[in-house]
Amino acid sequence: MSEVQNHNIFKTILNDLKTVKKTKTDSKTLLLIFAVIAVIILPLLALFAVAAYEASESRITISESGINISGILYSASFSYENIYEVSLERTRPEVKSNINGYDLGSIYKAGKIYKGAYELAGFGKTVIFVTYPKTPYVKLKLTGHQYSYLMINSPRAEDTYHMLDEINDHFNFWKLKNKFQSN
C-alpha cells in the first residue's frame, strides 16, 4: 500500500471515530434529557394528579356506628360515642395554623379545599374536610378525642343540609339506643 492510500485510510478512520464520538455525545444528551424528565417532571405530574384527585369531594359515609371520611391522603373515622353535639356552622372559621393537613388554593371552581387537622380560631384543634368559601358546615363537637371538633361540608349547600339531617338521625338513634341499653 502506498503512503497516500494509508493516509486516506487513516483519514477515513478518524472521520468514522468523530462520527461515533458525535453519536455517543448525542446519546448521552438524550439519556440526560430522559433522566431529567424521569426524575423531575414525572414525579411533579404524579404529585399534581394525586393532589387533584384528593381535592375532589371527600367520601363521607354515615352509618349506625359513626362517620367515616375517606380519601387518598387523609381519612378519619368517628364513632358516635366520641360525638357530644351536632350542629350547623354558618360562618367560616378562621384557620390559624396547619397541624397535619393540606389545602389547595382556589384552583377549583368549588373554592379552597382543606383536609386534615388544623387549629381554628374559636374552635381549637379541629379535623376539617371542607370546601371554602362554601357554607354551611356540619360541626361536630367531639369528646374523648385528640381533636375538639370535626367540621365537614359539601360543595353544594343542599348536600350539606342533607348530611346534617342524616348525621342527626343516626346520632339521635344511637343516643336513644344507648339510653335504653343502660337502663
Secondary structure, DSSP 8 states (H G I E B T S, - for coil): --HHHHHHHHHHHHHHHHHHHHHHHHHHHHHHHHHHIIIIIHHHHHHHHHHHHHHS--EEEE-SSEEEEE-SS--EEEEGGGEEEEEEE-S---EEEEEEEEEE-S-STT-EEEEEEEEETTTEEEEEEEEES---EEEEEESSSSSSEEEE--SSHHHHHHHHHHHHHHHHHHHHHHHHHH-
